Amino acid sequence: MRRTAALSWMLMLMTGLGAGVYADESGKTPETAALPRYNVSGNVIGVIFGAFTGRFDFGITEATTIGPHFGIYINNSVSITSGQVQIGPRLNYNLSGKRISNGLYLGIGLNYGQVSSKISGVTAKANSYRFDALAGYHLVWKSGVNLMLGLGAAYTAGQKKLTVTDSTGARQERDNPYKPGFGPLLETSVGYCF
């Protein structure tokens, strides 16, 4: 199942990149057509690494969209089972002045995340917060299929203590080995707007 999902997303990415020669490069929506109001998208690179992130953007002004952003990461190996869930708002501003159209965009987001890991009968849980900012290019085809390619940075902060539960059910508080900090952010979202 996981391999099928990864192959599907890769096929969509390659199709989107290959179809770039057919995209309307004017950067403007035709005068007779209304601007798309909604965009549903998912980050294709994350699927390769076992993560799925997605967004549902709503147009709130001529150049701006806002909407919920979510992410799920699952790692199952021989000795470790871990999962992470993230959710939060994301705001995008299209520099061309036309939302969900060809052109440069700026995005900011705030996510709340919860991580749970199980190693040899010991379970640890932690919460985190992430603020991210990025800039990128949005390609939109007349069919509604679109591609967002962006690069930016994210700052993640989490709790100082982890709640650890052993196989007997006993709980302990331990220092969190992951420190707050900055990291790179890559967006390769394929979506559909309407």
N, C-alpha and C positions, 0 to 999 in steps of 0.2 A: 504494500500500500504506500509506504513512504517513498519507495523508489519510483512508483508510478506518478505520485504527486510531483516529485522533483523533475522527472522527465517532462511532465505536462507544462510546468512553469518554464523550464528551459526552452521548450518548443515555442511557447508564447513569446518569450524574450527574443529568440532568434527571428521569429516572424515579424515582431515589432521593429527590430533593428533593420531587417532586410527590406521592410516596407517603407523605410524612411525616405526613399527616393520619391514616393508617391504622396508624402505629407504636404499639406498646404503650408508653404513656408512664408506666406505673407505676414504672419503674426497677427492677422486680424480676422475676426469672424465675418463672413459675408453679410452685407447690410440687410439682406432679406431674411437671414436666419437669426433666430434668437440665441443668446448665449446659453450653453448648457447650465443647468441649475445644480445637478448632482453628479458626483463621480465616486465610483466604487473601485478600489484598487488594492493590490497586494504586492509585497516586496518579494521579488522572485529569487534574489540571491540568498535570502534567509532560509528558504526551503531546502537548499542544498545542505545547509548546516543543521537541519532539524528544527528550524524556527519558522513560524508563519506569522507575519504581521499584516494587518490590513487597516483600511480607513474607509469611512463613508463621509465624503465632503458635501456640505450644503453651501450654495452660493448665498452670501449675505449682502454683498454689494457688487457693483460691476466688476471689481478687480479682486475681491476677497472671498475665500471659502473658509469654513470652520467645520469641524466634525470630530466624532470619536475616533480614536486610534487604539488598536488593541494588538497584543502580541502573545503568542504561546510558544514556549520552547520546551521540548521533551528530549531527555537524554537517557537512554536505557543501554547500559553496558553490562558486562558480566558482574562487576562488583558495585556499581553505582547506578542508582535511579534518581534522576532529578527532574524537576519541572519548574517552570517559571511562567507566571501570568502577569501581563502589564495592561493597563488601560489608562487613558487620559485624553485630553483635548489636543487638537492640532489646528493651527491657523496658517493659511497660505495666502500670500499676496503676489499677484502676477504683475510684473513690472510693465507689461504692455498696456495695462489698464483694463484688460478683458480677462475675466476669470475663465479657467479651464480652456485656455487657448494656447497656441504656439507662442513660446517666449520664455524669458527668464522669470524665475519665481524665487521668493524668499519664504521660508517656513520656520515656525517655532512650535514647540510642543512641550507638554508637561505630562509625565507618566508616573503612576503609582504601580509598583511591582511587588509580587510576593513570590519567594523562592522556597522550595521544599526539596531536601535531598535525603536519601537513605543510603547508608553505607554500612554493610555488615550488621544490620539490625539496629543501628543508631540513626535517628531521624533528627535533622536540624531544619529550622524554619527562620526566615528573616524577611523583613520588608525593606523596600528601597524607593527612592524618588529620583526621577531623572528629568533634567531640563535639556532640551536640545534646540539647536539652531542650524539651519542649512540653507544653501543656495543651489539652484539647479536650473535645468532646462526642461520644459514641458512640450512634448510633441503630441498633437491631437489630429487624428484623421477624421474625415467626414463621416465615417462609419460609427464614430464614437469611441473607438479603441484609442487608448492613449498611453504614453510612456513618459515617466518622470525619472530623470537622472539627476541626482543631487549629491553634494558633498558638504559636510559640516562637522560639528563637534557636539559632544554631549557631556554634561556634568552629572555624575551619579553620586548620591549620598544615601547611606543606609543606616540602620540601627547600629549602635556600638556593641550591643550584646546579642547573641544568638540564643534561641531556646532550643536545647538539645534534649531529646527523649531517647533513653536506651531501651533495649528489648524487654526490660521488666516494667517499663512505664514510668521510671523515675525521671524527673526533669531537672535540668541544670541550666544556669545562665553562663555562657562563655563569651570571651572576647571575639568579636567578628574579625576574621583575618583580612577581609576585603575593606580597604580604606576608600574614602571618598576620592573622586578624581575625575579628570577629563579624559576623553577618548574620542577617536574618530567616528564619524557617522556616514554611512553610504546608503543612498536610496536608489533603488532600481525597481520602481513600481510599474506594473502593468495594470491598466484599468479600463473601465468603460464609463463614459459620461452620457447623460441624457437630460 
